[in-house]
Amino acid sequence: MIIFKPNPHKLWVTRSSKEPGRFDWLITRDDVVVRQSVRSFGSKGASEANGDAAFREITSRWQSTR
């Protein structure tokens, strides 16, 4: 029997509060930040792509510990 557990992590892309016109990302688990971008990005797409790589890494580790 397969039991599906949804991924508790979420990727958020937001406008940078420190650099106007740029974007940051953060990853949360149960509404707690577990990782965030070190630098801001010039476009939402670039920020999302970089955050997605980190998201996949965290998700991979989370799945291997279950």
Buried (B, 14 or more C-beta within 10 A) or exposed (E): EEEEEEEEBEBEBBEBEEEEEBBBBBBBBEEEEBBBBEEBBEEBEBBBEBBBEBBEEBBEEBEEEE
